[in-house]
Amino acid sequence: MRRRSFLTLGASVPLFSVFSSSGCSSSDSGPAMDSGAPLDSSTDTGADANVADTSADAIAEADVTPSLETLPALPLLKNESTTPGLFQATLRAAPIKLPFLGGTTEFWAYNGSVPGPMVVVREGDRVKIRLENGLASQPTIIHWHGLEIPPDQDGLPMSAIAAGKTFDYDFTIPEGTAGTYWYHPHPHMLTAEQAARGLAGVFLILPKGADPLPAYEEKVLMIEDLKLAADGSIADSDAKDRMNGREGNHLVINGAEKPTIAITAGTKQRWRIINACSARFFRFTIPGHKLTLVGTDGGLLGAPVEVDEVFLAPAMRAEIIVTGTGSAGSRVAVKSLSYDRGRMIGNLISLDTDLATLAYRDDAPGTSPAIPTTLRPITALAAGPKVQRIEFAEALVSGEMTFLINGKSWDMARIDWTEQVGVTTEWDVVNTGNMDHPFHAHGGSFQIVSRTIGGVTTPETLLAWRDMANTKSTETVRIRMRLPTTGLRVVHCHILEHENQGMMATFDVKA
């Protein structure tokens, strides 16, 4: 079967290395992410599943052959400031036509890059980024997913700017929030389309002081999927996409389909993994290898945990240590295992899927420092003064599926409940629907307390800071959340098509 590769040109050249505006720099101008060097915490960052159902004739044939392309390094958003502690840059969202599959496809990209350029800052930095909306007719706004910043900087749908307008962000990175985050559009009813057309990027926060982890070789893996029509254009969403959530027929990491990730036998690598798909769930694993989970959405854990696989619902992130236990010259598939998320039509269960290939270099075996037994202190939040119920529900209205929170579709003018700043809030996120719904909260980080399903409550054993919690059908997930600033915030399902169709609510944090 002939191979089709998304975001590659000719001899496996990633598109973003060819179509990159002056607002991006190569990995040589900042911390190296995929060239064998770790992210040096002393670096001045101011210096520079199964492929979805493809039965429809309009959908391009999926790639089923391994790629020989090396995992591309993400371009960096260049810091235009020379002032220490200040990161200043511009992100322009605009259409760009990229040649592949024998023709051209129009993407929407930040600074001409798909994925968008990676932002690398440090705890305590002031961040000033101008968003320019170069889209032809749609409003847009950037949500800095997971960042604990004021509401007027968060990129809420209420802040969306019209085509041709600009928005100036100005916020400070709180201490204690080092971790792997990302950014994407958040205009009401348009988020899913804009993300599907290419608008998304990685946002890394480095610690202010020394990193608790040794300087392992580091990789950033931004996983996305793309739904292409037979002519190479981005396919429109259909009724199945709107119901299940859109899953593409091309699955890519840093813009490359099934890339090769090189490792030296005997060494360790630190992988930062971002699930930037709209509706695809992963059970991330490397057969024959133990993975060490060291971080989640909100940064490092208190201590490392050895696991066989890592679960990533849409928008979730994880940091893992991969230990090269294979032999020089060997290769092993990096996989996602089968998962049933309750799709209502089409392929109901995702099958095992190859994501990439872990390729052992022919070098002599090396060594890496041991993983520390402790990483950072995390204190469990105490119970809040009340429990707020947040209920996900699905309803069929006039032949179309509608997605609700507490029986209501989102209304930009409505406040659904209030919270008090500085007081731990406790929420029961209840899924009464038929599908998994990944829950996301803006404005702060939370801890999962317990999960209840079938009348059985299981306490959460992993103490971690998160901004995402998957909820299965009929499951209740209890969380405790800190809310450090006043103002309007939203919660929603992070299957973007469900968010588009009303599965979002607004709460107001008052003094």
C-alpha positions as CSV (number, residue, x, y, z in Angstrom):
1,M,0.0,0.0,0.0
2,R,1.4,3.4,-0.9
3,R,2.4,5.6,2.0
4,R,0.8,8.9,2.7
5,S,2.5,11.3,5.1
6,F,1.0,14.3,6.8
7,L,3.1,17.4,7.0
8,T,6.1,16.0,5.1
9,L,7.7,17.1,1.9
10,G,9.8,15.0,-0.5
11,A,12.5,13.2,1.5
12,S,10.8,13.3,4.9
13,V,11.2,17.0,5.5
14,P,8.7,18.2,8.1
15,L,6.7,21.1,6.8
16,F,7.2,23.4,9.7
17,S,10.9,23.4,9.0
18,V,10.2,24.7,5.5
19,F,7.2,27.0,6.1
20,S,8.2,28.9,9.2
21,S,7.8,32.6,9.7
22,S,10.4,34.9,11.4
23,G,8.4,34.5,14.6
24,C,9.9,30.9,14.9
25,S,13.4,29.8,15.5
26,S,15.0,26.4,15.2
27,S,15.9,24.3,18.2
28,D,19.5,25.6,17.8
29,S,18.5,29.0,19.1
30,G,17.1,27.7,22.4
31,P,16.9,24.6,24.6
32,A,17.2,21.5,22.4
33,M,14.2,19.2,22.6
34,D,15.0,16.4,20.2
35,S,18.7,16.6,19.4
36,G,20.0,14.7,22.3
37,A,20.3,17.6,24.7
38,P,18.1,18.1,27.8
39,L,16.2,21.2,28.7
40,D,18.8,23.0,30.8
41,S,17.1,24.7,33.7
42,S,19.9,27.3,33.7
43,T,19.3,28.3,30.1
44,D,18.1,31.8,29.5
45,T,14.8,31.2,27.7
46,G,14.7,34.8,26.7
47,A,17.7,34.3,24.4
48,D,16.3,33.0,21.7
49,A,-6.3,4.1,18.6
50,N,-7.2,3.1,16.0
51,V,-7.4,5.1,12.8
52,A,-11.0,6.5,12.7
53,D,-13.6,5.0,10.5
54,T,-12.5,5.6,6.9
55,S,-15.4,4.0,5.1
56,A,-16.7,7.2,3.5
57,D,-15.4,7.8,0.0
58,A,-14.5,11.4,0.8
59,I,-11.9,10.4,3.4
60,A,-8.3,9.8,2.4
61,E,-6.7,6.4,2.8
62,A,-5.0,6.1,6.1
63,D,-1.2,5.4,6.4
64,V,-0.6,1.9,7.5
65,T,3.1,1.6,6.9
66,P,6.0,2.6,9.3
67,S,7.7,5.9,8.7
68,L,11.5,6.3,8.5
69,E,11.2,9.9,9.4
70,T,13.0,11.0,12.6
71,L,10.8,12.7,15.2
72,P,10.9,16.4,14.2
73,A,12.0,19.0,16.7
74,L,9.3,21.6,17.3
75,P,10.2,25.2,16.3
76,L,10.5,27.7,19.1
77,L,8.7,31.0,19.5
78,K,11.5,33.5,19.5
79,N,11.7,35.9,22.4
80,E,11.9,39.4,21.0
81,S,12.9,40.9,24.4
82,T,16.4,41.3,25.8
83,T,15.1,42.1,29.3
84,P,15.8,39.3,31.8
85,G,12.6,37.7,33.0
86,L,10.5,39.1,30.2
87,F,9.2,36.9,27.3
88,Q,7.7,39.0,24.5
89,A,6.5,37.7,21.1
90,T,3.7,37.7,18.5
91,L,1.5,34.8,17.4
92,R,-0.4,35.3,14.2
93,A,-3.2,32.9,13.3
94,A,-3.7,32.8,9.6
95,P,-4.3,30.5,6.6
96,I,-1.3,28.9,4.9
97,K,-1.3,26.5,2.0
98,L,1.1,23.6,2.2
99,P,1.9,21.2,-0.6
100,F,1.5,17.4,-0.1
101,L,-0.4,14.4,-1.4
102,G,0.2,15.8,-4.9
103,G,-1.7,19.0,-4.3
104,T,-2.0,21.7,-1.6
105,T,-4.0,21.9,1.6
106,E,-5.0,25.1,3.4
107,F,-4.2,24.9,7.1
108,W,-4.7,27.6,9.7
109,A,-1.5,28.0,11.6
110,Y,0.3,30.1,14.2
111,N,3.2,31.9,12.6
112,G,3.0,29.6,9.6
113,S,3.9,26.5,11.6
114,V,1.9,23.3,12.1
115,P,2.1,22.5,15.0
116,G,2.5,26.1,16.3
117,P,5.8,27.3,17.7
118,M,6.7,26.1,21.2
119,V,6.7,28.7,23.9
120,V,9.4,28.1,26.6
121,V,9.4,30.3,29.7
122,R,10.4,30.0,33.3
123,E,8.5,30.4,36.6
124,G,8.3,34.0,37.5
125,D,8.7,35.3,34.0
126,R,6.4,38.0,32.7
127,V,4.9,36.9,29.4
128,K,3.7,39.5,26.8
129,I,2.3,37.9,23.6
130,R,0.3,39.7,21.0
131,L,-2.3,37.6,19.1
132,E,-3.0,38.7,15.6
133,N,-6.2,37.3,14.0
134,G,-5.3,36.8,10.4
135,L,-8.2,34.5,9.7
136,A,-10.5,35.6,6.9
137,S,-13.8,35.8,8.7
138,Q,-13.8,34.0,12.1
139,P,-13.2,35.4,15.5
140,T,-10.5,33.7,17.6
141,I,-8.7,33.8,20.9
142,I,-5.9,31.7,22.5
143,H,-6.5,29.7,25.6
144,W,-3.3,28.9,27.6
145,H,-4.4,25.5,28.7
146,G,-3.7,24.7,32.3
147,L,-2.0,28.0,33.2
148,E,-3.0,29.7,36.5
149,I,-3.4,33.2,35.2
150,P,-6.1,35.9,35.6
151,P,-9.4,35.4,33.7
152,D,-8.8,38.3,31.3
153,Q,-5.6,36.6,30.2
154,D,-7.0,33.0,30.0
155,G,-8.5,33.2,26.6
156,L,-12.2,32.7,27.4
157,P,-14.8,32.6,24.6
158,M,-16.0,36.0,25.9
159,S,-12.6,37.5,24.9
160,A,-12.6,36.4,21.3
161,I,-11.4,39.0,18.8
162,A,-12.8,39.6,15.3
163,A,-10.8,38.9,12.1
164,G,-8.1,41.6,11.6
165,K,-8.0,42.5,15.3
166,T,-5.3,42.0,17.9
167,F,-5.2,40.9,21.6
168,D,-2.3,41.7,23.9
169,Y,-1.7,39.2,26.6
170,D,0.3,40.2,29.7
171,F,0.6,37.8,32.6
172,T,3.2,36.4,35.0
173,I,4.0,32.7,35.4
174,P,3.3,31.7,39.0
175,E,6.0,29.9,40.9
176,G,5.4,26.2,41.5
177,T,3.8,25.7,38.1
178,A,6.7,24.3,36.1
179,G,5.3,21.7,33.7
180,T,4.0,20.8,30.2
181,Y,1.1,22.9,29.0
182,W,-0.3,23.9,25.6
183,Y,-2.3,26.5,23.8
184,H,-5.2,26.4,21.4
185,P,-8.2,28.5,20.2
186,H,-11.3,29.0,22.3
187,P,-13.9,31.0,20.4
188,H,-17.5,29.8,21.0
189,M,-18.7,27.2,18.6
190,L,-15.5,27.5,16.5
191,T,-12.9,25.9,18.8
192,A,-13.2,22.5,17.2
193,E,-12.8,23.7,13.6
194,Q,-9.9,26.0,14.3
195,A,-8.0,23.3,16.2
196,A,-8.8,20.7,13.4
197,R,-7.3,23.1,10.9
198,G,-3.9,23.3,12.7
199,L,-4.1,26.0,15.4
200,A,-2.3,24.5,18.5
201,G,1.1,24.6,20.1
202,V,3.1,23.6,23.2
203,F,3.8,25.8,26.2
204,L,6.6,24.7,28.5
205,I,7.2,26.2,31.9
206,L,10.7,25.5,33.3
207,P,11.4,25.7,37.1
208,K,12.9,28.9,38.5
209,G,15.7,26.9,40.2
210,A,17.2,23.6,39.5
211,D,15.1,20.9,37.9
212,P,14.5,18.0,40.3
213,L,15.2,15.5,37.5
214,P,18.6,14.8,36.1
215,A,19.5,16.3,32.7
216,Y,18.2,13.4,30.6
217,E,17.9,13.5,26.9
218,E,14.5,15.1,26.3
219,K,11.7,14.7,23.8
220,V,8.5,16.7,23.4
221,L,5.7,14.7,21.7
222,M,2.6,16.6,20.5
223,I,0.1,14.1,19.3
224,E,-2.6,15.3,16.8
225,D,-4.8,13.7,14.3
226,L,-6.0,15.1,11.0
227,K,-9.1,14.2,8.9
228,L,-8.3,14.5,5.2
229,A,-10.6,14.2,2.2
230,A,-9.4,12.3,-0.8
231,D,-8.2,15.5,-2.5
232,G,-6.0,16.3,0.4
233,S,-8.2,19.0,1.8
234,I,-9.3,19.1,5.5
235,A,-12.6,17.3,5.5
236,D,-15.7,18.9,7.1
237,S,-17.1,17.4,10.2
238,D,-20.1,15.2,9.7
239,A,-22.9,14.0,12.0
240,K,-20.7,11.2,13.4
241,D,-18.0,13.7,14.3
242,R,-20.4,15.9,16.0
243,M,-21.8,13.0,18.0
244,N,-18.7,11.0,18.8
245,G,-16.1,13.8,18.6
246,R,-13.9,14.1,15.5
247,E,-11.1,11.5,15.0
248,G,-8.8,12.0,12.0
249,N,-7.5,9.4,9.6
250,H,-3.9,10.6,9.9
251,L,-2.3,10.4,13.4
252,V,0.9,12.5,13.7
253,I,3.5,13.4,16.3
254,N,5.1,16.8,15.9
255,G,3.7,16.8,12.4
256,A,5.2,13.5,11.3
257,E,3.2,10.2,10.8
258,K,4.7,7.3,12.8
259,P,8.1,8.9,13.3
260,T,11.2,7.2,14.6
261,I,12.5,8.1,18.0
262,A,16.2,7.4,18.6
263,I,17.6,6.2,21.9
264,T,20.9,4.8,23.2
265,A,20.7,1.5,25.0
266,G,21.1,1.8,28.7
267,T,20.2,5.5,28.9
268,K,17.0,7.3,30.0
269,Q,15.0,9.9,28.2
270,R,12.4,12.3,29.5
271,W,9.3,12.5,27.3
272,R,6.7,15.2,27.6
273,I,3.6,14.0,25.9
274,I,0.6,16.2,24.9
275,N,-2.7,14.7,23.6
276,A,-3.8,17.5,21.4
277,C,-6.5,15.5,19.6
278,S,-10.1,16.5,19.8
279,A,-11.5,13.2,20.7
280,R,-8.9,10.5,20.6
281,F,-7.9,8.6,23.7
282,F,-4.6,6.9,24.2
283,R,-3.3,4.0,26.4
284,F,0.4,4.9,25.7
285,T,2.9,2.0,26.1
286,I,6.1,0.6,24.8
287,P,6.0,-3.2,24.8
288,G,8.8,-4.8,26.8
289,H,9.6,-1.5,28.5
290,K,8.7,-0.1,31.9
291,L,7.7,3.5,31.9
292,T,8.2,5.8,34.9
293,L,5.5,8.4,35.3
294,V,7.0,11.6,36.8
295,G,4.5,14.3,35.9
296,T,0.8,15.0,34.9
297,D,-1.1,18.1,33.7
298,G,0.1,20.3,36.5
299,G,3.8,19.4,36.6
300,L,5.9,16.9,38.5
301,L,4.5,14.3,40.9
302,G,5.7,14.1,44.5
303,A,7.5,10.8,43.6
304,P,8.0,8.7,40.5
305,V,5.6,5.8,39.8
306,E,6.5,2.8,37.6
307,V,3.7,2.0,35.1
308,D,3.1,-0.3,32.1
309,E,1.0,2.3,30.3
310,V,-0.1,5.9,30.5
311,F,-3.7,6.9,29.9
312,L,-4.2,10.2,28.0
313,A,-7.7,11.5,27.3
314,P,-8.0,14.5,25.0
315,A,-5.9,17.5,26.4
316,M,-4.2,15.5,29.0
317,R,-0.4,15.6,29.4
318,A,2.1,13.3,31.0
319,E,5.9,13.3,31.7
320,I,7.5,9.9,31.6
321,I,11.0,8.5,31.8
322,V,11.8,5.9,29.2
323,T,14.6,3.6,30.1
324,G,16.4,2.0,27.1
325,T,16.4,-1.6,28.1
326,G,16.7,-2.9,24.5
327,S,19.9,-3.7,22.6
328,A,21.8,-1.6,20.1
329,G,20.2,-1.6,16.7
330,S,16.9,-3.0,17.8
331,R,13.5,-1.4,17.2
332,V,10.2,-1.6,19.0
333,A,6.8,0.0,18.3
334,V,5.4,2.8,20.5
335,K,1.8,1.9,20.8
336,S,-1.7,2.9,22.0
337,L,-3.7,0.0,23.3
338,S,-7.4,-0.7,22.6
339,Y,-9.9,1.5,24.4
340,D,-13.7,1.7,24.5
341,R,-14.8,5.3,25.1
342,G,-18.4,4.6,24.3
343,R,-18.6,5.9,20.8
344,M,-22.3,5.9,19.7
345,I,-21.9,5.2,16.0
346,G,-19.1,4.0,13.7
347,N,-16.2,2.0,15.0
348,L,-17.1,1.6,18.7
349,I,-13.8,0.5,20.1
350,S,-10.3,1.8,19.2
351,L,-7.9,-1.0,18.3
352,D,-4.2,-1.2,19.1
353,T,-2.4,1.4,17.1
354,D,1.3,2.0,16.3
355,L,2.2,5.6,17.1
356,A,6.0,5.7,16.5
357,T,9.1,3.5,16.5
358,L,11.7,3.5,19.3
359,A,14.9,2.8,17.4
360,Y,18.1,1.9,19.3
361,R,21.2,3.6,18.0
362,D,24.1,1.4,17.0
363,D,26.3,3.2,19.6
364,A,27.8,1.3,22.6
365,P,25.4,1.2,25.6
366,G,25.4,4.3,27.8
367,T,24.3,5.1,31.3
368,S,22.1,7.7,32.9
369,P,21.7,8.9,36.5
370,A,19.0,7.2,38.6
371,I,15.6,8.7,38.9
372,P,15.3,10.6,42.2
373,T,13.0,8.9,44.7
374,T,11.3,12.2,45.5
375,L,10.5,15.1,43.1
376,R,8.7,17.8,44.9
377,P,6.3,18.2,47.9
378,I,2.5,18.0,47.1
379,T,0.1,18.5,50.0
380,A,-3.4,17.0,49.6
381,L,-6.2,19.6,49.7
382,A,-8.6,19.5,52.6
383,A,-12.3,19.0,52.0
384,G,-14.2,22.1,50.9
385,P,-17.2,23.7,52.6
386,K,-19.6,22.5,50.0
387,V,-19.9,20.0,47.1
388,Q,-20.9,21.4,43.7
389,R,-22.5,18.9,41.3
390,I,-21.4,19.2,37.7
391,E,-23.4,16.8,35.6
392,F,-22.5,15.9,32.0
393,A,-25.6,14.8,29.9
394,E,-26.4,14.0,26.3
395,A,-29.8,14.7,24.7
396,L,-31.2,14.2,21.2
397,V,-32.9,17.4,20.0
398,S,-34.5,17.5,16.5
399,G,-32.3,14.7,15.3
400,E,-29.1,16.3,16.6
401,M,-27.1,15.4,19.7
402,T,-26.9,18.1,22.3
403,F,-24.4,18.1,25.1
404,L,-25.4,19.7,28.4
405,I,-24.0,20.6,31.9
406,N,-26.6,20.5,34.7
407,G,-29.3,20.2,32.1
408,K,-28.3,23.4,30.3
409,S,-26.5,24.3,27.1
410,W,-23.8,27.0,27.6
411,D,-25.0,30.6,27.5
412,M,-22.2,33.2,27.4
413,A,-24.4,35.6,29.4
414,R,-25.3,33.2,32.2
415,I,-23.4,32.5,35.4
416,D,-24.1,28.9,36.6
417,W,-22.7,29.1,40.1
418,T,-20.3,31.0,42.3
419,E,-17.2,30.2,44.2
420,Q,-15.0,32.0,46.8
421,V,-11.4,32.9,46.0
422,G,-8.8,31.2,48.1
423,V,-11.2,28.6,49.4
424,T,-10.8,25.0,48.3
425,T,-13.9,24.0,46.3
426,E,-15.1,20.4,46.0
427,W,-16.9,19.2,42.9
428,D,-18.6,16.0,41.9
429,V,-18.3,15.6,38.2
430,V,-21.1,13.2,37.2
431,N,-21.3,11.6,33.8
432,T,-24.9,10.5,33.1
433,G,-24.2,10.1,29.3
434,N,-23.2,7.1,27.2
435,M,-19.7,8.3,26.3
436,D,-16.5,9.2,28.2
437,H,-16.3,13.0,28.7
438,P,-12.9,14.5,29.7
439,F,-13.5,17.3,32.1
440,H,-11.4,20.5,32.0
441,A,-11.5,23.4,34.5
442,H,-10.1,26.8,33.8
443,G,-8.4,29.0,36.4
444,G,-6.6,26.6,38.7
445,S,-5.3,23.1,39.4
446,F,-7.2,20.4,41.1
447,Q,-6.6,17.0,42.7
448,I,-8.8,13.9,42.1
449,V,-10.1,12.6,45.4
450,S,-12.2,9.5,44.3
451,R,-14.1,7.8,41.6
452,T,-17.5,6.2,42.0
453,I,-19.1,3.8,39.5
454,G,-21.7,1.1,40.0
455,G,-22.1,2.2,43.7
456,V,-18.4,1.5,44.4
457,T,-16.2,4.4,45.5
458,T,-12.4,4.0,44.9
459,P,-10.1,6.6,46.5
460,E,-7.5,8.1,44.1
461,T,-4.1,6.8,44.9
462,L,-2.0,9.2,42.7
463,L,-1.7,12.6,44.4
464,A,-1.1,15.0,41.5
465,W,-2.0,18.4,40.2
466,R,-4.3,18.3,37.2
467,D,-6.6,20.4,35.0
468,M,-8.1,17.3,33.3
469,A,-10.2,14.4,34.6
470,N,-11.7,11.8,32.4
471,T,-15.2,10.6,33.4
472,K,-16.6,7.3,32.1
473,S,-20.3,6.7,31.5
474,T,-22.2,6.6,34.9
475,E,-19.1,7.6,36.8
476,T,-18.7,10.3,39.4
477,V,-15.3,11.9,39.9
478,R,-14.8,14.0,43.0
479,I,-12.2,16.7,42.8
480,R,-10.8,19.4,45.0
481,M,-9.6,22.6,43.4
482,R,-7.7,25.7,44.4
483,L,-9.0,29.0,42.9
484,P,-6.3,31.7,43.3
485,T,-7.9,34.6,41.5
486,T,-11.3,36.2,41.2
487,G,-13.4,36.4,38.0
488,L,-15.3,34.4,35.5
489,R,-14.1,30.9,34.6
490,V,-15.5,28.0,32.6
491,V,-15.5,24.2,32.8
492,H,-16.3,22.0,29.8
493,C,-15.9,18.6,28.1
494,H,-12.6,18.6,26.1
495,I,-14.0,16.7,23.3
496,L,-14.1,19.9,21.3
497,E,-17.2,19.0,19.3
498,H,-19.1,18.5,22.6
499,E,-17.9,21.8,23.9
500,N,-19.0,23.5,20.7
501,Q,-22.5,22.0,21.1
502,G,-23.0,23.4,24.6
503,M,-21.2,21.1,27.1
504,M,-19.7,24.1,29.0
505,A,-20.6,26.1,32.1
506,T,-19.5,29.4,33.7
507,F,-18.7,30.0,37.3
508,D,-17.8,33.2,39.0
509,V,-15.0,33.3,41.6
510,K,-15.8,36.1,44.1
511,A,-13.7,37.8,46.8
